[in-house]
Amino acid sequence: MPAFVSAGIESATLLEPSAKRVLVTNTRQLFSAVNAAEKGQTIMLADGVYDLSAMAPLRLRQDSIALYGMSRDPRKVILKGSGFGSANTSEELIKIEAASITVAYLTIRDVRGNGLKIQTGASHGILVHNVHFIDICERSIKGPDAPVSRNGVIRYCLFEQVTRITDAIPNLGFNGDYVAGIDLMKIDGWKIQDNLFRNIKGKNGGGRAAVFLWNGSRNTVVERNVFIGCDRSISFGNASSGTVDMEGGIIRNNFIVAGSDISIEVCNSTGGLIAFNTIYSANPAFTRTVFFNGNKGTNIFKNNLVMGKLGVQGGATPDTAGNLLIHSTGKAANWFRNPAAGDLRLTALASQAVGKGIPLPSIATDIDGNARNPKPDIGAHEMSATNGIRYPAAPKPASDLRTAGEAIGNQAAPGFLWKTEWFNVHGRRLTRG
């Protein structure tokens, strides 16, 4: 795991289970507990591998229940499907069919279709917290064309594709490019924050986005995420939909290490704010690193630091003041700390970005939660911040978890801020804020 993570203040608080709990230790107990679940109940999963391939989907149909990995370490509680290369394209491991559902501290992996599916418009207030999604062949999280789902949160999660998509996988759709991380339609007021997306790729480099939001979505915030090597990173809208795909969406304070295609795509959208993002690309001459296409109204694109080019095709022209676009690899080769690990914090050589942004009162902090200066830096990282926020240390973890310092032999450098949640998601250590 990369050393870099973004350190949001919510990561200082462990998510607690409800007082009403039931413990399960195997797959049959898990299905029985879900089928008999009462409102407000937390189903605690003991460490182990739960093979759901013969019994899936696991249907969450009672309001206000939670699936919760008891050890608070998602690596120790694994829900497993039939395999990334299975022929069963209709496989769905978990279906959410109720409101106020929480899924936390577990891994969903090796699924041919959808890992977690949000099935109906009654599914409001969903929380997906510190969950690992590994090798999901189509969608890690899928929300179909159903009535509006409101106020969901996806945070501190890992979305990673380890296995390549090849012709050896049967029944591939769209010539092997039908893969995405989060694909949601008709959502309103959702937040997607503090996640890591790595190598979400199709067979031919044309995979759908790591975050793909469209078809009547509104007022959704995508912030403080890290994207590494995904074919596409963030898409508001689908160029082929012909409807208003996103209204009032916000993309802010994200780090993107570009893959083979578009890093930020905004199409069939209106009223969006895309600001203070940093994009690093090995191919800064690519004409569509950021792409606006067929938009229904004005979107604002400001204070973004982009190694690449901006493309606009049809529709309303975006407001593009205050960005820094770099078209040569050599010019900004040493501006960032560690692009390979997703750490796009600025170095002292990035003087062209420091203090050159346009103040945006609605975005007062950077990817680390540090306050922005009155004359902000361009991009997600505020290197020149003089009023840095220092969050409280994380509470003591559960007794069966080691602290981050113990995990690396107590070799933490002075001044490092430990976050239990982020240790569990991304391993090793956190960098200074």
C-alpha positions in Angstrom: 0.0 0.0 0.0 1.2 3.5 -0.6 2.4 5.5 2.3 0.3 8.5 1.2 -3.3 8.9 2.4 -5.5 11.9 2.9 -6.2 12.5 6.5 -9.8 13.6 7.0 -11.0 14.4 10.5 -13.6 11.6 10.4 -10.7 9.1 10.3 -9.9 10.0 13.9 -13.1 8.3 15.1 -13.8 4.5 14.9 -17.2 3.5 13.8 -19.0 1.8 16.7 -21.6 -1.0 16.3 -25.0 -0.7 17.8 -25.8 -2.1 21.2 -28.1 -4.8 19.6 -25.6 -7.3 18.1 -25.5 -10.8 16.8 -22.2 -12.7 16.2 -21.7 -14.9 13.1 -18.7 -17.2 12.4 -19.6 -18.9 9.1 -21.6 -18.4 5.9 -24.8 -20.1 6.9 -25.0 -18.2 10.2 -24.4 -15.0 8.2 -27.4 -15.6 5.9 -29.6 -16.7 8.7 -28.7 -13.6 10.7 -29.4 -11.3 7.8 -32.8 -13.0 7.0 -33.8 -12.7 10.7 -32.3 -9.2 11.3 -34.3 -6.7 13.4 -34.2 -3.0 12.9 -31.1 -1.4 14.6 -29.2 -4.7 14.7 -25.5 -5.0 14.0 -24.4 -8.4 12.5 -20.8 -8.9 13.7 -18.6 -11.0 11.5 -15.8 -12.9 13.1 -12.5 -13.1 11.3 -12.5 -15.6 8.4 -13.5 -16.2 4.8 -17.2 -16.3 4.0 -17.7 -18.0 0.6 -21.0 -16.7 -0.7 -20.7 -18.0 -4.2 -23.3 -20.8 -3.8 -25.8 -18.7 -1.8 -25.5 -15.1 -3.1 -26.9 -12.5 -3.1 -27.0 -11.6 0.6 -30.1 -9.4 0.7 -30.3 -6.6 3.3 -34.0 -5.9 3.5 -34.5 -4.5 7.0 -33.9 -0.8 7.7 -31.1 0.3 10.0 -29.0 -2.9 10.1 -25.2 -3.2 9.8 -22.7 -5.7 8.6 -19.6 -5.1 10.7 -16.2 -6.9 10.7 -15.7 -7.5 14.4 -11.9 -7.0 14.3 -12.3 -3.6 12.5 -9.6 -4.9 10.0 -11.2 -5.5 6.6 -8.3 -7.8 5.6 -9.5 -10.3 8.2 -13.1 -10.6 7.2 -13.5 -11.7 3.6 -16.8 -12.1 1.7 -15.9 -14.1 -1.5 -17.7 -14.7 -4.7 -17.4 -17.2 -7.5 -14.3 -15.6 -9.0 -13.2 -12.7 -11.2 -13.0 -15.1 -14.2 -16.3 -16.8 -13.6 -18.9 -17.1 -16.4 -21.7 -16.0 -14.0 -22.1 -12.3 -15.1 -25.3 -12.0 -13.0 -23.5 -12.6 -9.8 -24.2 -10.0 -7.1 -22.7 -10.6 -3.7 -24.7 -8.2 -1.5 -28.0 -6.4 -2.3 -29.1 -3.4 -0.3 -32.9 -3.1 -0.4 -33.6 -0.9 2.7 -32.7 2.4 4.3 -29.9 3.3 6.7 -27.8 0.3 5.9 -24.1 0.2 7.1 -21.4 -2.0 5.6 -18.1 -1.7 7.4 -14.7 -3.3 8.1 -14.8 -6.2 5.6 -13.5 -7.2 2.2 -15.7 -8.0 -0.8 -13.7 -9.8 -3.5 -13.6 -12.2 -6.5 -17.0 -11.3 -7.9 -18.0 -11.7 -11.6 -20.8 -9.1 -11.6 -21.5 -6.6 -8.8 -19.9 -6.6 -5.4 -22.5 -4.4 -3.6 -25.8 -3.4 -5.4 -28.1 -0.7 -4.1 -31.3 -2.1 -5.4 -34.2 0.3 -4.8 -35.2 3.9 -4.3 -35.9 3.2 -0.6 -32.2 2.8 0.0 -31.5 6.1 1.6 -28.8 6.9 4.1 -26.4 4.1 3.1 -22.9 4.1 4.7 -20.0 2.1 3.2 -17.1 2.5 5.6 -13.6 1.0 5.3 -14.5 -1.8 2.9 -12.0 -3.3 0.5 -13.3 -4.2 -3.0 -10.8 -6.5 -4.7 -11.2 -8.0 -8.2 -14.8 -7.1 -9.0 -15.2 -7.8 -12.7 -18.0 -5.4 -13.5 -19.0 -3.0 -10.6 -17.7 -2.8 -7.1 -20.7 -0.7 -6.1 -23.7 -0.5 -8.5 -26.9 1.6 -8.3 -29.3 0.8 -11.1 -31.9 3.0 -12.8 -34.3 3.1 -9.9 -36.0 5.9 -7.9 -33.7 8.4 -6.2 -31.4 7.2 -3.5 -30.4 10.0 -1.1 -27.6 10.9 1.3 -25.3 7.9 1.0 -21.7 8.0 2.1 -18.8 5.9 0.7 -15.6 6.6 2.7 -12.2 5.1 3.6 -12.6 2.3 1.1 -10.1 0.6 -1.2 -11.1 -0.3 -4.8 -8.5 -2.3 -6.5 -8.2 -4.5 -9.5 -5.4 -7.0 -9.2 -6.2 -9.3 -12.0 -6.1 -8.2 -15.6 -9.1 -8.6 -17.8 -8.3 -10.9 -20.7 -10.1 -13.0 -23.3 -9.8 -15.9 -20.9 -12.7 -14.5 -18.9 -16.0 -15.7 -20.5 -18.9 -13.5 -21.4 -17.1 -10.2 -21.4 -19.3 -7.2 -22.2 -18.2 -4.3 -24.4 -15.1 -6.2 -25.6 -13.8 -6.4 -22.1 -14.1 -2.8 -21.1 -17.3 -3.1 -19.0 -15.7 -2.5 -15.7 -15.9 0.4 -13.2 -15.5 1.0 -9.5 -18.6 2.9 -8.3 -21.4 3.2 -10.9 -24.5 5.0 -9.5 -27.6 6.5 -11.1 -30.3 8.8 -9.7 -28.5 9.6 -6.5 -28.9 12.9 -4.5 -26.7 14.3 -1.8 -24.2 11.5 -1.7 -20.6 11.9 -0.6 -17.7 9.8 -2.0 -14.6 10.8 0.1 -11.2 9.6 1.3 -11.0 6.5 -0.8 -8.2 4.9 -2.8 -8.9 3.6 -6.4 -6.2 1.6 -8.0 -5.9 0.0 -11.5 -9.6 -0.1 -12.5 -8.9 -1.1 -16.1 -10.7 -2.7 -19.0 -9.1 -5.1 -21.5 -8.4 -2.4 -24.0 -7.9 0.7 -21.8 -11.4 1.8 -22.2 -12.9 0.8 -18.8 -15.6 2.9 -17.3 -14.7 5.3 -14.6 -13.5 4.5 -11.1 -16.3 6.9 -10.0 -19.1 7.0 -12.6 -22.2 9.0 -11.6 -25.0 9.7 -14.1 -28.6 9.4 -15.2 -30.4 12.0 -13.1 -27.8 12.4 -10.2 -27.7 15.6 -8.2 -25.7 17.4 -5.5 -23.0 14.7 -5.1 -19.5 15.5 -3.7 -16.4 13.5 -4.7 -13.5 14.7 -2.5 -10.1 13.8 -1.0 -9.8 10.6 -3.0 -6.7 9.1 -4.6 -6.8 7.5 -8.1 -3.9 5.5 -9.4 -3.7 4.1 -12.9 -7.5 3.8 -13.6 -8.5 3.9 -17.3 -10.9 6.8 -16.3 -11.0 8.3 -12.8 -14.1 10.5 -12.4 -17.0 10.8 -14.8 -20.0 13.0 -14.2 -22.3 11.8 -16.9 -22.5 9.4 -19.8 -21.9 10.8 -23.3 -24.6 8.5 -24.7 -27.3 9.1 -22.2 -28.9 12.2 -23.8 -30.4 13.4 -20.5 -29.2 15.6 -17.6 -26.8 13.2 -15.9 -25.5 15.4 -13.0 -26.8 18.6 -11.6 -24.8 20.6 -8.9 -22.1 18.0 -8.5 -18.7 18.8 -6.9 -15.3 17.3 -7.6 -12.7 18.8 -5.3 -9.3 18.1 -3.6 -8.6 14.8 -5.4 -5.2 13.4 -6.5 -5.3 11.5 -9.8 -2.4 9.6 -11.4 -3.8 9.3 -14.9 -4.4 6.0 -16.7 -4.9 5.5 -20.4 -8.0 7.7 -20.9 -9.8 10.7 -19.4 -9.0 11.7 -15.8 -12.0 13.9 -15.2 -15.0 13.8 -17.5 -18.1 16.1 -17.3 -20.8 15.6 -19.8 -24.6 16.2 -20.0 -24.2 18.1 -16.7 -24.9 21.5 -15.3 -24.1 23.6 -12.3 -21.0 21.6 -11.3 -17.9 22.8 -9.5 -14.6 21.0 -10.4 -11.9 22.7 -8.3 -8.5 22.2 -6.5 -7.8 18.8 -8.1 -4.3 17.6 -9.1 -3.7 15.3 -12.1 -0.4 13.8 -12.9 0.1 12.2 -16.3 2.9 10.5 -18.1 1.3 11.7 -21.3 0.6 15.4 -20.7 0.1 16.0 -24.4 -3.1 13.9 -24.3 -5.9 16.2 -25.6 -8.6 14.9 -23.2 -7.0 14.6 -19.8 -10.0 16.7 -18.7 -13.0 16.6 -21.0 -16.2 18.6 -21.1 -18.8 17.2 -23.5 -22.4 18.2 -24.4 -23.1 19.9 -21.1 -26.6 21.3 -20.4 -25.4 24.4 -18.5 -22.4 26.1 -17.1 -19.9 24.2 -15.0 -17.0 25.8 -13.1 -13.5 24.4 -13.6 -11.0 26.3 -11.4 -7.7 26.0 -9.5 -6.9 22.6 -10.9 -3.3 21.6 -11.5 -3.2 19.3 -14.6 -0.4 17.6 -16.5 -2.4 17.3 -19.6 -4.9 19.2 -21.8 -8.5 20.4 -21.5 -10.9 19.3 -24.2 -14.4 20.8 -24.8 -16.8 19.4 -27.2 -20.3 20.8 -27.8 -22.7 22.0 -25.2 -22.2 24.9 -22.7 -18.6 26.2 -22.3 -17.2 25.8 -18.8 -15.8 28.6 -16.7 -12.0 27.7 -16.7 -10.3 30.5 -14.8 -7.3 29.9 -12.5 -6.1 26.5 -13.7 -2.5 25.5 -14.4 -2.3 23.1 -17.4 1.1 21.6 -18.2 1.7 20.0 -21.6 5.4 18.9 -21.1 6.5 16.1 -18.9 9.9 17.7 -18.1 8.4 21.0 -16.9 6.8 19.5 -13.8 8.7 16.3 -13.4 9.8 17.2 -9.9 6.8 19.1 -8.7 5.3 16.2 -6.8 6.5 14.1 -3.9 5.8 10.6 -5.2 3.5 10.2 -8.1 3.9 6.4 -8.3 2.4 6.1 -4.8 -0.3 8.6 -5.5 1.3 11.3 -3.4 0.9 14.5 -5.5 1.7 16.9 -2.7 3.7 19.8 -4.0 7.5 20.2 -3.6 9.4 23.5 -3.4 9.9 23.3 -7.2 6.2 23.9 -7.9 6.5 27.7 -7.5 4.2 28.3 -10.5 1.3 26.7 -8.5 2.0 28.2 -5.1 -0.2 31.2 -4.2 -1.5 31.4 -7.8 -5.1 30.2 -7.2 -8.4 32.1 -7.1 -10.0 32.1 -3.6 -13.1 29.9 -3.4 -14.8 30.4 0.0 -16.7 27.1 -0.5 -13.4 25.2 -0.5 -11.6 26.3 2.6 -9.3 23.3 3.2 -7.0 21.1 1.1 -6.8 17.3 0.7 -5.2 17.0 4.1 -7.7 19.2 5.9 -5.2 22.1 6.1 -6.7 25.6 5.8 -6.1 27.3 2.5 -4.4 30.7 2.4 -6.4 33.8 1.2 -4.3 33.4 -2.0 -4.5 29.6 -2.4 -2.2 27.2 -4.2 -3.4 25.6 -7.3 -4.3 21.9 -7.0 -5.4 19.7 -4.2 -2.4 20.3 -1.8 -1.9 23.6 -0.1 1.8 23.6 0.4 2.0 27.2 1.6 -0.7 26.8 4.3 0.4 28.7 7.5 -2.7 27.7 9.5 -2.4 23.9 9.4 -5.1 21.9 11.2 -3.8 19.2 13.5 -6.5 16.7 14.3 -6.6 14.8 17.5 -4.9 11.4 17.7 -7.1 8.4 16.9 -8.7 6.6 19.8 -7.2 3.4 21.0 -8.1 0.6 18.5 -9.9 -2.6 19.4 -7.8 -4.9 21.5 -7.2 -7.3 18.6 -5.7 -4.5 16.4 -2.1 -3.2 16.6 -1.5 0.5 16.4 0.1 1.8 13.3 3.3 2.5 15.1 3.5 -1.1 16.3 2.8 -2.4 12.8 6.0 -0.8 11.5 8.2 -1.5 14.5 7.5 1.9 16.3 9.6 3.7 13.7 7.2 6.6 13.3 9.0 9.9 12.5 8.4 12.8 14.9 5.4 14.9 13.8 3.6 12.1 12.0 -0.1 11.9 12.7 -1.5 8.4 13.1 -5.0 7.5 12.0 -6.4 4.1 12.9 -8.9 4.0 10.1 -6.4 4.9 7.4 -3.9 2.5 8.7 -6.5 -0.3 8.3 -7.3 0.9 4.7 -3.9 1.8 3.3 -1.3 0.3 5.7 2.1 1.5 6.9 2.2 5.1 7.8 0.7 8.5 7.2 2.7 11.5 6.0 2.7 14.9 7.7 -0.3 17.1 7.2 
